[in-house]
Amino acid sequence: MAIGILLAFLGGAFVCVQNTFNANVKKRVSVWSTTTLVLLLGFVASLVAGLVFEGKTLFHFQAEPWFWFSGILGVGVVASVTQGVQKLGPSAAISLVMISQIFFGLVWDTLGWFGLEKVPFTWQSLAALVLIASGALLFQLGPKSTTNRTASSDVAQTSRV
């Protein structure tokens, strides 16, 4: 369990750093160039790591064929979150992403969608979601940066044209 917690924490750190980097790349190129770069480099890195650690078994897909296309969802993830980070800042955007993930995870667990085992909906689950969302909102009500993200991103957009 400790390894799982550590990996989840590390994954969260990677997501935040990656999206901050992506937002900085997007200041200079379009969202689609940024998404292409991120996913292409991710593909190359995954392919190399997979070949090193798994060899030829890397290509033995055991999942349902429609799950193979989850990488296509990555386009929406990178494009949406990159723009969200640029417009809202990392803490606000990642807070909203986290709340959205928890909400939809709760819905899909409860309904048993996408091959998941059904998990009964409880008032504790709802209370936890409300507490997490409230905490994120409270965090966002703190001191704000003096720079206007939208104005600076608009300048970056017009300077590319």
DSSP file with accessible surface (Angstrom, degrees, kcal/mol):
  #  RESIDUE AA STRUCTURE BP1 BP2  ACC     N-H-->O    O-->H-N    N-H-->O    O-->H-N    TCO  KAPPA ALPHA  PHI   PSI    X-CA   Y-CA   Z-CA
    1    1 A M     >        0   0  193      0, 0.0     4,-2.3     0, 0.0     5,-0.2   0.000 360.0 360.0 360.0 -39.2    0.0    0.0    0.0
    2    2 A A  H  >  +     0   0   77      1,-0.2     4,-2.6     2,-0.2     5,-0.2   0.896 360.0  51.6 -62.0 -38.6    2.9    2.4    0.8
    3    3 A I  H  > S+     0   0  117      1,-0.2     4,-2.8     2,-0.2    -1,-0.2   0.919 109.2  50.8 -64.3 -41.9    4.3    1.9   -2.7
    4    4 A G  H  > S+     0   0   43      2,-0.2     4,-2.4     1,-0.2    -2,-0.2   0.912 111.2  47.7 -61.2 -42.7    0.9    2.7   -4.2
    5    5 A I  H  X S+     0   0  103     -4,-2.3     4,-2.6     2,-0.2    -2,-0.2   0.935 112.8  48.8 -64.3 -44.3    0.6    5.9   -2.2
    6    6 A L  H  X S+     0   0  108     -4,-2.6     4,-2.8     1,-0.2    -2,-0.2   0.928 112.4  47.9 -61.6 -45.0    4.1    6.9   -3.1
    7    7 A L  H  X S+     0   0  104     -4,-2.8     4,-2.8     2,-0.2    -1,-0.2   0.899 111.8  49.6 -64.6 -40.5    3.5    6.2   -6.8
    8    8 A A  H  X S+     0   0   69     -4,-2.4     4,-2.3     2,-0.2    -2,-0.2   0.921 112.4  48.0 -64.1 -42.0    0.2    8.2   -6.8
    9    9 A F  H  X S+     0   0  161     -4,-2.6     4,-2.0     2,-0.2    -2,-0.2   0.933 112.9  48.1 -63.4 -43.9    1.9   11.1   -5.1
   10   10 A L  H  X S+     0   0   77     -4,-2.8     4,-2.7     1,-0.2    -2,-0.2   0.911 109.7  53.3 -63.3 -41.0    4.8   11.0   -7.6
   11   11 A G  H  X S+     0   0   29     -4,-2.8     4,-2.6     1,-0.2    -1,-0.2   0.907 107.1  51.7 -60.7 -41.6    2.2   10.8  -10.4
   12   12 A G  H  X S+     0   0   42     -4,-2.3     4,-2.2     2,-0.2    -1,-0.2   0.907 109.8  49.3 -62.0 -40.8    0.5   13.9   -9.1
   13   13 A A  H  X S+     0   0   46     -4,-2.0     4,-2.6     1,-0.2     5,-0.3   0.928 110.8  50.3 -64.4 -42.7    3.8   15.8   -9.0
   14   14 A F  H  X S+     0   0  134     -4,-2.7     4,-3.1     1,-0.2     5,-0.2   0.914 109.4  51.5 -60.8 -43.2    4.6   14.6  -12.6
   15   15 A V  H  X S+     0   0   60     -4,-2.6     4,-2.5     2,-0.2     5,-0.2   0.939 111.7  46.5 -59.9 -46.3    1.1   15.9  -13.8
   16   16 A C  H  X S+     0   0   43     -4,-2.2     4,-1.9     2,-0.2    -2,-0.2   0.944 116.1  43.6 -64.2 -46.0    1.6   19.3  -12.2
   17   17 A V  H  X S+     0   0   71     -4,-2.6     4,-2.7     2,-0.2     5,-0.2   0.940 114.2  51.0 -65.2 -44.7    5.2   19.7  -13.6
   18   18 A Q  H  X S+     0   0   80     -4,-3.1     4,-3.0    -5,-0.3    -2,-0.2   0.930 111.4  46.8 -59.6 -45.1    4.2   18.4  -17.0
   19   19 A N  H  X S+     0   0    6     -4,-2.5     4,-2.2    -5,-0.2    -1,-0.2   0.845 110.9  51.8 -70.5 -30.6    1.2   20.7  -17.3
   20   20 A T  H  X S+     0   0   41     -4,-1.9     4,-1.8    -5,-0.2    -1,-0.2   0.938 112.7  45.8 -66.9 -44.5    3.3   23.7  -16.2
   21   21 A F  H  X S+     0   0  130     -4,-2.7     4,-2.2     1,-0.2    -2,-0.2   0.930 112.0  52.0 -61.0 -45.9    5.9   22.9  -18.8
   22   22 A N  H  X S+     0   0   10     -4,-3.0     4,-2.8     1,-0.2    -1,-0.2   0.899 107.2  52.3 -58.5 -42.4    3.1   22.4  -21.4
   23   23 A A  H  X S+     0   0    6     -4,-2.2     4,-1.0     1,-0.2    -1,-0.2   0.885 109.3  50.2 -63.7 -35.7    1.6   25.8  -20.7
   24   24 A N  H  < S+     0   0   69     -4,-1.8     4,-0.4     2,-0.2     3,-0.2   0.879 110.8  48.4 -70.6 -36.5    5.0   27.4  -21.1
   25   25 A V  H >X S+     0   0   52     -4,-2.2     3,-2.1     1,-0.2     4,-1.2   0.932 106.9  57.5 -64.9 -42.4    5.4   25.7  -24.5
   26   26 A K  H 3< S+     0   0    4     -4,-2.8    -1,-0.2     1,-0.3    -2,-0.2   0.759  91.6  70.2 -64.3 -21.1    1.9   26.8  -25.5
   27   27 A K  T 3< S+     0   0   86     -4,-1.0    -1,-0.3    -3,-0.2    -2,-0.2   0.786 110.7  33.0 -63.0 -23.2    2.9   30.4  -25.0
   28   28 A R  T <4 S+     0   0  178     -3,-2.1     2,-0.3    -4,-0.4    -2,-0.2   0.620 127.6  24.2-108.9 -21.1    5.1   30.1  -28.1
   29   29 A V  S  < S-     0   0   53     -4,-1.2    -1,-0.1     1,-0.1   131,-0.0  -0.851  92.3 -76.7-136.1 176.0    3.2   27.7  -30.3
   30   30 A S     >  -     0   0   41     -2,-0.3     4,-2.3     1,-0.1     5,-0.2  -0.211  40.9-109.9 -73.1 165.7   -0.4   26.5  -30.7
   31   31 A V  H  > S+     0   0   15      1,-0.2     4,-2.7     2,-0.2     5,-0.2   0.867 120.3  53.2 -62.9 -33.0   -2.2   24.1  -28.4
   32   32 A W  H  > S+     0   0  150      2,-0.2     4,-2.5     1,-0.2    -1,-0.2   0.884 107.7  49.4 -74.5 -34.9   -2.1   21.5  -31.2
   33   33 A S  H  > S+     0   0   61      2,-0.2     4,-2.6     1,-0.2    -1,-0.2   0.923 113.3  47.9 -64.4 -42.9    1.7   21.8  -31.6
   34   34 A T  H  X S+     0   0    0     -4,-2.3     4,-2.8     2,-0.2     5,-0.2   0.941 112.7  47.7 -62.4 -46.5    2.1   21.5  -27.9
   35   35 A T  H  X S+     0   0    4     -4,-2.7     4,-2.7     1,-0.2     5,-0.3   0.916 112.4  49.5 -62.5 -43.3   -0.1   18.4  -27.8
   36   36 A T  H  X S+     0   0   91     -4,-2.5     4,-2.7     2,-0.2     5,-0.3   0.940 112.8  47.0 -60.9 -46.9    1.7   16.8  -30.7
   37   37 A L  H  X S+     0   0   79     -4,-2.6     4,-2.7     2,-0.2     5,-0.3   0.948 114.2  46.9 -59.9 -48.5    5.1   17.4  -29.1
   38   38 A V  H  X S+     0   0   19     -4,-2.8     4,-2.3     1,-0.2    -2,-0.2   0.937 117.2  41.4 -61.7 -48.1    4.0   16.1  -25.7
   39   39 A L  H  X S+     0   0   60     -4,-2.7     4,-2.4    -5,-0.2    -1,-0.2   0.871 114.7  51.2 -73.7 -33.1    2.3   13.0  -27.0
   40   40 A L  H  X S+     0   0  101     -4,-2.7     4,-2.5    -5,-0.3    -2,-0.2   0.951 113.6  44.0 -67.2 -46.7    5.0   12.2  -29.6
   41   41 A L  H  X S+     0   0  104     -4,-2.7     4,-2.7    -5,-0.3    -2,-0.2   0.893 113.8  51.9 -64.6 -37.6    7.8   12.5  -27.0
   42   42 A G  H  X S+     0   0   33     -4,-2.3     4,-2.8    -5,-0.3    -2,-0.2   0.901 109.1  50.6 -63.7 -39.4    5.7   10.5  -24.6
   43   43 A F  H  X S+     0   0  128     -4,-2.4     4,-2.9     2,-0.2    -2,-0.2   0.949 112.1  46.2 -62.1 -48.3    5.2    7.8  -27.2
   44   44 A V  H  X S+     0   0   71     -4,-2.5     4,-2.6     1,-0.2     5,-0.2   0.941 114.9  46.6 -61.6 -46.5    9.0    7.6  -27.9
   45   45 A A  H  X S+     0   0   62     -4,-2.7     4,-2.6     1,-0.2     5,-0.2   0.913 114.7  47.4 -63.4 -41.8    9.8    7.5  -24.2
   46   46 A S  H  X S+     0   0   82     -4,-2.8     4,-2.9    -5,-0.2    -1,-0.2   0.902 111.9  50.4 -65.8 -41.2    7.1    4.8  -23.5
   47   47 A L  H  X S+     0   0   55     -4,-2.9     4,-2.6    -5,-0.2     5,-0.2   0.946 113.2  44.8 -63.2 -47.7    8.3    2.7  -26.5
   48   48 A V  H  X S+     0   0   83     -4,-2.6     4,-2.5     2,-0.2    -2,-0.2   0.948 116.5  45.5 -62.2 -48.7   11.9    2.8  -25.4
   49   49 A A  H  X S+     0   0   42     -4,-2.6     4,-2.8    -5,-0.2     5,-0.3   0.919 113.5  50.6 -62.1 -42.4   11.1    2.1  -21.7
   50   50 A G  H  X>S+     0   0    8     -4,-2.9     4,-2.9    -5,-0.2     5,-0.8   0.911 111.4  47.3 -62.5 -42.4    8.7   -0.7  -22.7
   51   51 A L  H  X5S+     0   0   81     -4,-2.6     4,-0.9     3,-0.2    -1,-0.2   0.901 114.3  47.8 -66.4 -38.6   11.2   -2.3  -25.0
   52   52 A V  H  <5S+     0   0  107     -4,-2.5    -2,-0.2    -5,-0.2    -1,-0.2   0.939 124.1  29.8 -66.0 -46.6   13.9   -2.1  -22.3
   53   53 A F  H  <5S+     0   0  173     -4,-2.8    -2,-0.2    -5,-0.2    -3,-0.2   0.767 137.3  19.9 -88.3 -27.4   11.7   -3.5  -19.5
   54   54 A E  H ><5S-     0   0  108     -4,-2.9     3,-1.3    -5,-0.3    -3,-0.2   0.563  80.9-165.4-119.9 -16.7    9.3   -5.8  -21.4
   55   55 A G  G ><<S-     0   0   29     -4,-0.9     3,-1.7    -5,-0.8     4,-0.2  -0.284  70.9 -11.9  63.8-141.6   11.0   -6.6  -24.7
   56   56 A K  G >  S+     0   0  183      1,-0.3     3,-1.5     2,-0.2    -1,-0.3   0.717 125.5  74.0 -67.3 -20.6    8.7   -8.2  -27.3
   57   57 A T  G X  S+     0   0   77     -3,-1.3     3,-1.9     1,-0.3    -1,-0.3   0.662  74.3  85.5 -69.3 -10.6    5.9   -8.8  -24.8
   58   58 A L  G <  S+     0   0   40     -3,-1.7    -1,-0.3     1,-0.3    -2,-0.2   0.832  88.6  50.8 -53.9 -31.9    5.3   -5.1  -24.9
   59   59 A F  G <  S+     0   0  113     -3,-1.5     2,-1.2    -4,-0.2    -1,-0.3   0.280  79.0 103.8 -97.5  13.2    3.1   -5.7  -27.9
   60   60 A H    <   -     0   0  120     -3,-1.9     2,-0.4    -4,-0.0    -1,-0.1  -0.714  58.8-164.5 -94.1  87.7    0.9   -8.5  -26.4
   61   61 A F        +     0   0  127     -2,-1.2    -2,-0.1     1,-0.1    -3,-0.0  -0.592  18.4 174.1 -78.2 127.3   -2.2   -6.5  -25.7
   62   62 A Q        +     0   0  178     -2,-0.4    -1,-0.1     2,-0.1     2,-0.1   0.468  47.2  95.9-109.8  -8.1   -4.6   -8.2  -23.4
   63   63 A A  S    S-     0   0   52      1,-0.2     5,-0.1     2,-0.1    -2,-0.0  -0.351  90.1 -80.6 -82.9 165.4   -7.3   -5.5  -22.9
   64   64 A E    >>  -     0   0  114      1,-0.1     3,-1.7    -2,-0.1     4,-0.7  -0.382  46.9-116.2 -58.2 141.4  -10.5   -5.1  -24.8
   65   65 A P  G >4 S+     0   0   73      0, 0.0     3,-1.2     0, 0.0     4,-0.4   0.841 112.9  59.0 -55.8 -33.6   -9.8   -3.5  -28.2
   66   66 A W  G >4 S+     0   0  148      1,-0.3     3,-0.7     2,-0.2    -2,-0.1   0.771  98.5  59.8 -71.9 -19.4  -11.8   -0.4  -27.4
   67   67 A F  G X4 S+     0   0   79     -3,-1.7     3,-1.6     1,-0.2    -1,-0.3   0.718  88.6  74.7 -74.5 -19.8   -9.6    0.3  -24.3
   68   68 A W  G X< S+     0   0  129     -3,-1.2     3,-0.7    -4,-0.7    -1,-0.2   0.771  86.6  63.1 -61.9 -25.1   -6.6    0.5  -26.7
   69   69 A F  G X>  +     0   0  127     -3,-0.7     3,-1.6    -4,-0.4     4,-0.7   0.303  65.5 107.4 -87.7  12.5   -7.8    3.9  -27.9
   70   70 A S  H X>  +     0   0   77     -3,-1.6     4,-0.9     1,-0.3     3,-0.6   0.800  68.4  69.5 -61.8 -25.1   -7.4    5.5  -24.5
   71   71 A G  H <> S+     0   0   51     -3,-0.7     4,-0.6     1,-0.2     3,-0.4   0.828  89.7  61.8 -60.6 -29.3   -4.3    7.3  -25.9
   72   72 A I  H X> S+     0   0  111     -3,-1.6     3,-1.2     1,-0.3     4,-0.9   0.890  97.4  57.4 -64.6 -34.8   -6.7    9.3  -28.0
   73   73 A L  H <X S+     0   0  125     -4,-0.7     4,-2.3    -3,-0.6    -1,-0.3   0.815  93.3  69.9 -63.4 -27.4   -8.3   10.7  -24.8
   74   74 A G  H 3X S+     0   0   19     -4,-0.9     4,-3.0    -3,-0.4     5,-0.3   0.820  90.1  60.7 -59.4 -30.3   -4.8   11.9  -24.0
   75   75 A V  H <X S+     0   0   53     -3,-1.2     4,-2.6    -4,-0.6     5,-0.3   0.950 107.8  43.6 -61.8 -46.4   -5.2   14.5  -26.7
   76   76 A G  H  X S+     0   0   38     -4,-0.9     4,-2.5    -3,-0.2     5,-0.3   0.897 113.9  51.6 -65.3 -38.9   -8.1   15.9  -24.9
   77   77 A V  H  X S+     0   0   87     -4,-2.3     4,-2.7     2,-0.2     5,-0.4   0.971 114.7  40.5 -62.1 -54.1   -6.3   15.7  -21.6
   78   78 A V  H  X S+     0   0    9     -4,-3.0     4,-2.4     1,-0.2     5,-0.3   0.941 118.2  46.7 -63.6 -46.3   -3.2   17.5  -22.8
   79   79 A A  H  X S+     0   0    5     -4,-2.6     4,-1.7    -5,-0.3    -1,-0.2   0.937 117.8  41.9 -63.3 -45.0   -5.1   20.1  -24.8
   80   80 A S  H  X S+     0   0   80     -4,-2.5     4,-2.4    -5,-0.3    -2,-0.2   0.947 118.8  41.8 -68.1 -49.9   -7.6   20.9  -22.1
   81   81 A V  H  X S+     0   0   17     -4,-2.7     4,-3.1    -5,-0.3     5,-0.3   0.901 111.3  56.0 -70.6 -37.2   -5.2   21.0  -19.1
   82   82 A T  H  X S+     0   0    0     -4,-2.4     4,-2.0    -5,-0.4    -1,-0.2   0.943 113.3  41.3 -58.1 -46.7   -2.5   22.9  -21.0
   83   83 A Q  H  X S+     0   0   68     -4,-1.7     4,-2.3    -5,-0.3     5,-0.2   0.885 113.6  53.9 -70.1 -36.1   -4.9   25.7  -21.8
   84   84 A G  H  X S+     0   0   20     -4,-2.4     4,-3.0     2,-0.2     5,-0.5   0.923 109.0  48.1 -62.8 -43.6   -6.4   25.5  -18.3
   85   85 A V  H  X S+     0   0    5     -4,-3.1     4,-2.2     1,-0.2    -1,-0.2   0.917 112.1  50.0 -63.3 -40.7   -3.0   25.9  -16.7
   86   86 A Q  H  < S+     0   0   13     -4,-2.0    -2,-0.2    -5,-0.3    -1,-0.2   0.908 119.4  36.2 -65.9 -38.4   -2.2   28.8  -18.9
   87   87 A K  H  < S+     0   0   87     -4,-2.3    63,-0.2    -5,-0.1    -2,-0.2   0.832 133.8  22.7 -84.9 -32.1   -5.4   30.7  -18.2
   88   88 A L  H  < S-     0   0   89     -4,-3.0     4,-0.3    -5,-0.2    -3,-0.2   0.635 106.2-112.8-108.5 -21.8   -5.9   29.8  -14.5
   89   89 A G     X  -     0   0    1     -4,-2.2     4,-2.3    -5,-0.5     5,-0.3  -0.071  38.3 -76.5  95.8 158.3   -2.4   29.0  -13.3
   90   90 A P  H  > S+     0   0   38      0, 0.0     4,-2.7     0, 0.0     5,-0.3   0.906 125.7  48.8 -61.3 -44.6   -1.2   25.5  -12.1
   91   91 A S  H  > S+     0   0   57      1,-0.2     4,-2.0     2,-0.2     5,-0.2   0.930 115.6  42.6 -67.1 -42.3   -2.8   25.4   -8.7
   92   92 A A  H  > S+     0   0   13     -4,-0.3     4,-2.2     2,-0.2    -1,-0.2   0.949 118.3  44.7 -67.2 -47.0   -6.3   26.4   -9.9
   93   93 A A  H  X S+     0   0    5     -4,-2.3     4,-2.6     1,-0.2    -2,-0.2   0.941 115.7  45.7 -64.6 -46.7   -6.3   24.2  -13.0
   94   94 A I  H  X S+     0   0   36     -4,-2.7     4,-2.8    -5,-0.3    -1,-0.2   0.879 110.3  55.3 -67.4 -34.0   -4.8   21.2  -11.2
   95   95 A S  H  X S+     0   0   19     -4,-2.0     4,-2.5    -5,-0.3    -1,-0.2   0.939 110.9  44.8 -60.7 -45.1   -7.3   21.6   -8.3
   96   96 A L  H  X S+     0   0  102     -4,-2.2     4,-2.7     2,-0.2    -2,-0.2   0.895 112.3  51.4 -67.3 -39.0  -10.2   21.6  -10.8
   97   97 A V  H  X S+     0   0   37     -4,-2.6     4,-2.8     2,-0.2    -2,-0.2   0.937 110.8  49.5 -61.0 -44.8   -8.7   18.6  -12.7
   98   98 A M  H  X S+     0   0   75     -4,-2.8     4,-2.5     2,-0.2    -2,-0.2   0.932 111.9  46.9 -61.2 -46.0   -8.4   16.7   -9.3
   99   99 A I  H  X S+     0   0   33     -4,-2.5     4,-2.8     1,-0.2    -1,-0.2   0.926 113.0  50.0 -63.1 -42.5  -12.0   17.5   -8.3
  100  100 A S  H  X S+     0   0   53     -4,-2.7     4,-2.9     1,-0.2     5,-0.3   0.923 110.5  49.8 -62.1 -43.1  -13.2   16.4  -11.8
  101  101 A Q  H  X S+     0   0  132     -4,-2.8     4,-2.5     1,-0.2    -1,-0.2   0.920 112.7  46.4 -62.4 -43.2  -11.3   13.2  -11.6
  102  102 A I  H  X S+     0   0   62     -4,-2.5     4,-2.5     2,-0.2    -2,-0.2   0.935 113.8  48.9 -65.8 -44.6  -12.6   12.4   -8.2
  103  103 A F  H  X S+     0   0   90     -4,-2.8     4,-2.4    -5,-0.2    -2,-0.2   0.962 116.3  40.9 -59.9 -51.8  -16.2   13.2   -9.2
  104  104 A F  H  X S+     0   0   86     -4,-2.9     4,-2.9     1,-0.2     5,-0.2   0.872 113.1  54.7 -69.8 -32.9  -16.2   11.2  -12.4
  105  105 A G  H  X S+     0   0   28     -4,-2.5     4,-2.6    -5,-0.3    -1,-0.2   0.922 109.4  48.6 -61.4 -41.6  -14.3    8.3  -10.6
  106  106 A L  H  X S+     0   0   29     -4,-2.5     4,-2.6     2,-0.2    -2,-0.2   0.931 112.7  47.7 -63.3 -44.8  -17.0    8.2   -8.0
  107  107 A V  H  X S+     0   0   42     -4,-2.4     4,-2.5     1,-0.2     5,-0.2   0.951 114.9  44.8 -61.6 -48.4  -19.7    8.2  -10.7
  108  108 A W  H  X>S+     0   0   84     -4,-2.9     5,-1.5     1,-0.2     4,-1.4   0.871 113.5  50.0 -69.3 -35.6  -18.1    5.5  -12.7
  109  109 A D  H  <5S+     0   0   62     -4,-2.6    10,-2.2    -5,-0.2    -1,-0.2   0.942 112.5  48.0 -61.6 -47.1  -17.4    3.4   -9.6
  110  110 A T  H  <5S+     0   0   39     -4,-2.6    -2,-0.2     1,-0.2    -1,-0.2   0.891 119.2  38.4 -62.5 -40.1  -21.0    3.7   -8.5
  111  111 A L  H  <5S-     0   0   76     -4,-2.5    -1,-0.2    -5,-0.2    -2,-0.2   0.603 103.5-128.7 -87.2 -13.9  -22.3    2.8  -12.0
  112  112 A G  T ><5 +     0   0   20     -4,-1.4     3,-0.5     5,-0.3    -3,-0.2   0.803  48.3 166.9  70.4  30.8  -19.7    0.1  -12.7
  113  113 A W  G > < +     0   0  125     -5,-1.5     3,-1.5     1,-0.2    -1,-0.2  -0.305  50.0  25.0 -76.1 160.9  -18.9    1.6  -16.0
  114  114 A F  G 3  S-     0   0  102      1,-0.3    -1,-0.2    -2,-0.0    -2,-0.1   0.813 135.0 -56.2  59.2  34.7  -15.8    0.8  -18.2
  115  115 A G  G <  S+     0   0   77     -3,-0.5    -1,-0.3     1,-0.3     2,-0.2   0.595  98.7 142.7  78.6  10.4  -15.4   -2.7  -16.7
  116  116 A L    <   -     0   0   80     -3,-1.5     2,-0.3    -8,-0.1    -1,-0.3  -0.537  57.8-108.6 -83.2 149.8  -15.1   -1.5  -13.1
  117  117 A E        -     0   0  165     -2,-0.2    -5,-0.3     1,-0.1     2,-0.1  -0.586  43.7-103.8 -72.2 135.8  -16.7   -3.4  -10.2
  118  118 A K        -     0   0  147     -2,-0.3    -8,-0.2    -6,-0.2    -9,-0.1  -0.420  35.4-163.8 -64.3 132.6  -19.7   -1.5   -8.9
  119  119 A V        -     0   0   68    -10,-2.2    -7,-0.1   -13,-0.2    -1,-0.0  -0.986  26.7-112.1-117.5 125.2  -18.9    0.3   -5.6
  120  120 A P        -     0   0  105      0, 0.0     2,-0.3     0, 0.0   -10,-0.1  -0.277  28.6-119.7 -59.6 138.4  -22.0    1.4   -3.6
  121  121 A F        -     0   0  104    -11,-0.2     2,-0.3   -12,-0.0   -14,-0.0  -0.625  37.9-175.1 -76.0 133.4  -22.5    5.2   -3.4
  122  122 A T     >  -     0   0   52     -2,-0.3     4,-1.7     1,-0.1     3,-0.3  -0.896  40.3-117.7-128.0 161.6  -22.4    6.4    0.3
  123  123 A W  H  > S+     0   0  184     -2,-0.3     4,-2.9     1,-0.2     5,-0.2   0.820 115.9  61.6 -67.1 -26.9  -22.9    9.6    2.0
  124  124 A Q  H  > S+     0   0  102      2,-0.2     4,-2.6     1,-0.2    -1,-0.2   0.900 102.1  50.9 -64.7 -38.7  -19.3    9.4    3.1
  125  125 A S  H  > S+     0   0   37     -3,-0.3     4,-2.3     2,-0.2    -1,-0.2   0.926 112.7  45.6 -62.8 -45.3  -18.2    9.5   -0.5
  126  126 A L  H  X S+     0   0   84     -4,-1.7     4,-2.7     2,-0.2    -2,-0.2   0.929 112.8  50.3 -64.2 -43.2  -20.3   12.5   -1.2
  127  127 A A  H  X S+     0   0   35     -4,-2.9     4,-2.8     1,-0.2    -2,-0.2   0.910 110.0  50.7 -61.9 -41.1  -19.1   14.2    2.0
  128  128 A A  H  X S+     0   0   45     -4,-2.6     4,-2.7     2,-0.2     5,-0.2   0.926 110.6  48.9 -63.3 -42.6  -15.5   13.5    1.0
  129  129 A L  H  X S+     0   0   20     -4,-2.3     4,-2.8     2,-0.2     5,-0.2   0.933 112.4  47.9 -63.0 -44.2  -16.0   15.0   -2.5
  130  130 A V  H  X S+     0   0   77     -4,-2.7     4,-2.7     1,-0.2    -2,-0.2   0.919 112.7  49.1 -62.8 -42.5  -17.7   18.1   -1.0
  131  131 A L  H  X S+     0   0  125     -4,-2.8     4,-2.6     2,-0.2    -2,-0.2   0.919 112.6  47.0 -64.0 -43.0  -14.8   18.5    1.5
  132  132 A I  H  X S+     0   0   63     -4,-2.7     4,-2.4     2,-0.2    -2,-0.2   0.939 114.3  46.9 -64.3 -45.1  -12.2   18.2   -1.2
  133  133 A A  H  X S+     0   0   34     -4,-2.8     4,-2.5    -5,-0.2    -2,-0.2   0.913 112.7  50.1 -63.6 -40.0  -14.0   20.6   -3.4
  134  134 A S  H  X S+     0   0   61     -4,-2.7     4,-2.9    -5,-0.2    -1,-0.2   0.906 110.1  50.6 -64.1 -41.5  -14.4   23.0   -0.5
  135  135 A G  H  X S+     0   0   40     -4,-2.6     4,-2.5     2,-0.2    -2,-0.2   0.915 110.8  48.4 -62.3 -42.7  -10.7   22.7    0.3
  136  136 A A  H  X S+     0   0   10     -4,-2.4     4,-2.1     2,-0.2    -2,-0.2   0.915 112.9  48.4 -64.6 -40.6   -9.7   23.5   -3.3
  137  137 A L  H  X S+     0   0  108     -4,-2.5     4,-1.4     2,-0.2    -2,-0.2   0.938 111.2  49.5 -64.7 -44.6  -12.1   26.5   -3.3
  138  138 A L  H  < S+     0   0  129     -4,-2.9     3,-0.4     1,-0.2     4,-0.3   0.915 109.7  52.3 -60.4 -41.0  -10.7   27.8    0.0
  139  139 A F  H >< S+     0   0  129     -4,-2.5     3,-1.3     1,-0.2    -1,-0.2   0.906 108.7  50.8 -60.7 -41.3   -7.2   27.4   -1.4
  140  140 A Q  H 3< S+     0   0   38     -4,-2.1    -1,-0.2     1,-0.3    -2,-0.2   0.726  98.8  65.5 -72.5 -21.0   -8.1   29.4   -4.5
  141  141 A L  T 3< S+     0   0  123     -4,-1.4    -1,-0.3    -3,-0.4    -2,-0.2   0.531  85.6  99.0 -79.5  -2.5   -9.6   32.2   -2.4
  142  142 A G  S <  S-     0   0   30     -3,-1.3    -3,-0.0    -4,-0.3    -2,-0.0   0.107  91.9 -41.5 -69.8-171.1   -6.1   32.9   -1.0
  143  143 A P        -     0   0  139      0, 0.0     2,-0.3     0, 0.0    -1,-0.2  -0.221  63.3-141.2 -57.7 143.0   -3.8   35.7   -2.3
  144  144 A K        -     0   0  136     -3,-0.1     2,-0.1     1,-0.1    -3,-0.0  -0.727  18.1-101.9-106.5 156.2   -3.7   36.1   -6.1
  145  145 A S        -     0   0   74     -2,-0.3    -1,-0.1     1,-0.1     0, 0.0  -0.374  24.3-131.2 -68.8 152.8   -0.8   36.9   -8.4
  146  146 A T  S    S+     0   0  145     -2,-0.1     2,-0.2     2,-0.1    -1,-0.1   0.610  82.0  89.8 -83.9 -10.2   -0.6   40.5   -9.6
  147  147 A T  S    S-     0   0   91      1,-0.0     2,-0.8     4,-0.0    -2,-0.1  -0.604  77.7-129.1 -87.8 149.4   -0.2   39.4  -13.3
  148  148 A N     >  -     0   0  103     -2,-0.2     4,-2.1     1,-0.2     5,-0.2  -0.846  17.4-166.1 -97.8 107.2   -3.2   38.9  -15.5
  149  149 A R  H  > S+     0   0   92     -2,-0.8     4,-2.4     1,-0.2     5,-0.2   0.885  85.6  51.8 -62.5 -42.3   -2.9   35.5  -17.1
  150  150 A T  H  > S+     0   0   67    -63,-0.2     4,-2.4     2,-0.2    -1,-0.2   0.939 110.4  47.7 -63.9 -44.4   -5.5   36.1  -19.8
  151  151 A A  H  > S+     0   0   46      1,-0.2     4,-2.1     2,-0.2    -1,-0.2   0.935 113.8  47.1 -63.3 -43.0   -4.0   39.3  -20.9
  152  152 A S  H  X S+     0   0   68     -4,-2.1     4,-2.0     1,-0.2    -1,-0.2   0.887 112.8  49.2 -68.7 -33.9   -0.5   37.8  -21.1
  153  153 A S  H  X S+     0   0    2     -4,-2.4     4,-2.2    -5,-0.2    -1,-0.2   0.875 109.1  53.0 -73.0 -32.1   -1.8   34.7  -23.0
  154  154 A D  H  X S+     0   0   81     -4,-2.4     4,-2.5     2,-0.2     5,-0.2   0.906 108.5  50.2 -66.1 -39.3   -3.7   37.0  -25.4
  155  155 A V  H  X S+     0   0   93     -4,-2.1     4,-2.2     1,-0.2    -2,-0.2   0.932 110.8  49.2 -62.8 -44.1   -0.5   38.9  -26.1
  156  156 A A  H  X S+     0   0   15     -4,-2.0     4,-1.0     1,-0.2    -2,-0.2   0.905 111.1  50.8 -63.1 -38.1    1.3   35.6  -26.8
  157  157 A Q  H  X S+     0   0   62     -4,-2.2     4,-0.7     1,-0.2     3,-0.5   0.934 112.6  44.3 -65.4 -45.7   -1.4   34.5  -29.1
  158  158 A T  H  < S+     0   0  100     -4,-2.5     3,-0.5     1,-0.2    -1,-0.2   0.835 107.6  58.7 -72.0 -29.0   -1.4   37.7  -31.2
  159  159 A S  H  < S+     0   0   90     -4,-2.2    -1,-0.2     1,-0.2    -2,-0.2   0.780 103.3  54.2 -72.2 -21.4    2.4   37.8  -31.4
  160  160 A R  H  <        0   0   82     -4,-1.0    -1,-0.2    -3,-0.5    -2,-0.2   0.739 360.0 360.0 -77.4 -26.6    2.4   34.3  -33.1
  161  161 A V     <        0   0  160     -4,-0.7    -3,-0.1    -3,-0.5    -4,-0.0   0.305 360.0 360.0 -73.7 360.0    0.0   35.4  -35.8
